[in-house]
Amino acid sequence: MDQNFQTSFIPKKPIIKEREVSSRPVGILLIISFFVLFTVILTTGGLYFYKGIVVKQKTQKEIDLNLAKNRFEPSKITELQVLDKRLRASDEIFSKHISITPVFKALEQLTMKEVRYTKFSYSLGTEKNTTIDIKMSGIAIGYRAVALQSDLFSTKDIGKNFIDPIFSNLTLDNSGNVLFDLNFSVDPNFVNYKQTLLTQN
């Protein structure tokens, strides 16, 4: 009896088992890392392009500024700057300059005929005390004239520019006239040269 057995030693199915790939869930740290990386790349690129724009704008503004400067004469600009400095310096000197003329005019209106002055001197105040101190000596016909003159300094409207007038050292000379000293202060605004010119015009 003939039996047909077909035997094959070649396996029909592969001997090696195929591994099944299991999908793992993506971790939240990985997502955050990708997001941060993407943000950094995007920001770096943005800053690079922004820097290029700023450099172009700066270059353009420098070109515009040079064009504007060239429209004017540079020598004329320098000359005007020097002139401006001189004007500022002269204005400062001018504002600090004093003129004693208003004091003489006020004394002319205040002084009686029986009184005349023989000495006059003044001293400028310090930075803290800006008043101007005036010292005078004079002669009057009698004590009554000195008293009336003192009243005029304090009552007359023009005498308001004289601060604290004091008559002192009253003595009689050989002719019977009264010798005296007079001290008072003056507000710097009253003798300011600039102010004097403005009031005259």
C-alpha positions as CSV (number, residue, x, y, z in Angstrom):
1,M,0.0,0.0,0.0
2,D,1.4,3.2,-1.2
3,Q,0.7,6.1,1.1
4,N,1.5,9.6,-0.1
5,F,2.7,11.5,2.7
6,Q,3.9,15.0,1.9
7,T,6.0,16.2,4.6
8,S,7.6,19.6,4.5
9,F,10.1,20.9,6.9
10,I,9.5,24.5,5.8
11,P,7.2,26.1,8.2
12,K,4.1,27.7,6.8
13,K,4.1,30.5,9.3
14,P,7.2,32.4,10.4
15,I,8.8,31.1,13.5
16,I,9.7,34.6,14.9
17,K,6.8,36.2,16.5
18,E,6.0,39.7,15.3
19,R,6.1,42.2,18.1
20,E,3.1,44.3,18.5
21,V,3.9,48.0,18.7
22,S,2.0,49.4,21.6
23,S,1.3,53.2,21.4
24,R,2.4,55.0,24.5
25,P,0.6,58.2,25.5
26,V,2.6,61.4,24.9
27,G,3.7,62.9,28.2
28,I,2.7,66.5,29.2
29,L,6.4,67.4,29.8
30,L,7.2,66.6,26.2
31,I,4.4,68.9,25.0
32,I,5.6,71.7,27.2
33,S,9.2,71.2,26.0
34,F,8.1,71.4,22.3
35,F,6.0,74.5,23.1
36,V,8.9,76.2,24.8
37,L,11.3,75.3,22.0
38,F,8.9,76.6,19.4
39,T,8.4,79.8,21.3
40,V,12.1,80.4,21.7
41,I,12.7,79.8,18.0
42,L,9.9,82.1,17.1
43,T,11.0,84.8,19.5
44,T,14.6,84.6,18.3
45,G,13.5,84.9,14.7
46,G,11.2,87.8,15.5
47,L,14.0,89.7,17.4
48,Y,16.4,89.1,14.5
49,F,14.0,90.6,12.0
50,Y,13.1,93.4,14.4
51,K,16.8,94.3,14.9
52,G,17.2,94.5,11.1
53,I,14.2,96.9,10.9
54,V,15.6,99.1,13.7
55,V,19.0,99.3,12.1
56,K,17.4,100.3,8.8
57,Q,15.3,102.9,10.5
58,K,18.3,104.3,12.4
59,T,20.4,104.5,9.2
60,Q,17.5,106.3,7.4
61,K,17.1,108.8,10.3
62,E,20.8,109.5,10.3
63,I,20.7,110.1,6.5
64,D,17.6,112.4,7.0
65,L,19.4,114.3,9.8
66,N,22.5,114.8,7.7
67,L,20.4,116.1,4.8
68,A,18.6,118.5,7.1
69,K,21.9,119.8,8.5
70,N,23.3,120.3,5.1
71,R,20.3,122.4,4.1
72,F,21.5,125.0,6.6
73,E,24.9,126.6,6.6
74,P,27.0,124.9,9.4
75,S,29.1,128.0,9.8
76,K,26.0,130.1,10.3
77,I,24.7,127.7,12.9
78,T,28.0,127.9,14.8
79,E,27.9,131.6,14.6
80,L,24.3,131.8,16.0
81,Q,25.2,129.4,18.8
82,V,28.1,131.7,19.8
83,L,25.9,134.7,19.6
84,D,23.3,133.0,21.8
85,K,25.9,132.3,24.5
86,R,27.0,135.9,24.4
87,L,23.5,137.2,24.7
88,R,22.7,135.0,27.7
89,A,25.9,136.1,29.4
90,S,25.2,139.8,28.8
91,D,21.6,139.4,30.0
92,E,22.9,137.8,33.2
93,I,25.4,140.6,33.7
94,F,22.8,143.2,32.8
95,S,20.2,141.9,35.3
96,K,22.8,142.0,38.1
97,H,24.1,145.5,37.3
98,I,22.9,148.3,39.6
99,S,22.4,152.0,39.0
100,I,22.5,154.3,42.0
101,T,20.8,157.1,40.1
102,P,17.2,156.3,41.5
103,V,18.6,156.8,45.0
104,F,19.8,160.3,44.1
105,K,16.5,161.2,42.4
106,A,14.5,160.0,45.5
107,L,16.8,162.0,47.8
108,E,16.4,165.1,45.7
109,Q,12.6,164.9,46.1
110,L,12.7,164.0,49.8
111,T,15.4,166.4,51.1
112,M,14.3,169.7,52.6
113,K,16.0,173.0,51.8
114,E,17.3,173.2,55.3
115,V,19.2,169.9,54.9
116,R,22.2,169.1,52.8
117,Y,24.4,166.0,52.5
118,T,28.2,166.0,52.8
119,K,29.1,162.4,52.4
120,F,27.7,159.4,50.5
121,S,28.8,155.8,50.3
122,Y,27.2,152.4,49.6
123,S,28.0,148.8,50.0
124,L,26.5,145.8,48.2
125,G,25.0,143.0,50.2
126,T,26.0,139.4,50.2
127,E,24.2,136.5,48.5
128,K,22.1,136.0,51.7
129,N,21.5,139.7,52.3
130,T,20.8,141.2,48.9
131,T,20.0,144.7,50.2
132,I,22.3,147.6,49.5
133,D,23.4,149.5,52.5
134,I,23.9,153.3,52.2
135,K,25.7,155.5,54.7
136,M,25.5,159.3,54.5
137,S,26.5,162.3,56.5
138,G,24.8,165.7,56.4
139,I,24.2,169.1,58.0
140,A,20.9,170.6,58.9
141,I,19.8,174.0,60.3
142,G,18.6,173.0,63.7
143,Y,17.3,169.9,65.3
144,R,13.8,170.7,64.1
145,A,15.0,170.3,60.5
146,V,16.5,166.9,61.3
147,A,13.2,165.7,62.9
148,L,11.1,166.9,59.9
149,Q,13.5,165.3,57.5
150,S,13.2,162.0,59.4
151,D,9.4,162.2,59.2
152,L,9.6,162.8,55.4
153,F,11.7,159.5,55.0
154,S,9.0,157.5,56.7
155,T,5.8,159.3,55.5
156,K,6.5,160.2,51.9
157,D,5.4,157.6,49.4
158,I,8.8,157.8,47.6
159,G,10.5,157.1,50.9
160,K,9.1,153.5,50.8
161,N,12.2,152.4,48.8
162,F,14.4,153.3,51.7
163,I,14.4,150.6,54.3
164,D,14.9,151.6,58.0
165,P,16.4,155.1,57.7
166,I,18.2,156.0,61.0
167,F,19.6,159.5,61.9
168,S,22.4,159.2,64.4
169,N,25.4,161.0,65.9
170,L,23.6,164.4,66.1
171,T,26.1,167.1,67.1
172,L,26.3,170.9,66.8
173,D,29.0,172.6,64.9
174,N,30.5,176.0,65.8
175,S,27.8,177.8,63.7
176,G,24.9,176.1,65.5
177,N,24.1,173.7,62.7
178,V,23.4,170.0,63.4
179,L,25.7,167.4,62.0
180,F,24.2,164.0,61.5
181,D,24.8,160.5,60.0
182,L,22.1,158.7,58.1
183,N,22.0,155.0,57.4
184,F,19.4,153.0,55.4
185,S,19.1,150.1,53.1
186,V,17.7,149.9,49.5
187,D,15.9,147.1,47.8
188,P,18.0,145.8,44.9
189,N,15.0,146.0,42.6
190,F,14.9,149.8,43.1
191,V,18.5,150.2,41.8
192,N,18.4,147.4,39.2
193,Y,19.8,148.9,36.0
194,K,17.4,146.9,33.8
195,Q,14.4,148.0,35.8
196,T,15.6,151.6,35.7
197,L,15.7,151.6,31.9
198,L,12.3,150.0,31.7
199,T,10.7,152.7,34.0
200,Q,12.4,155.5,32.1
201,N,11.0,154.2,28.7
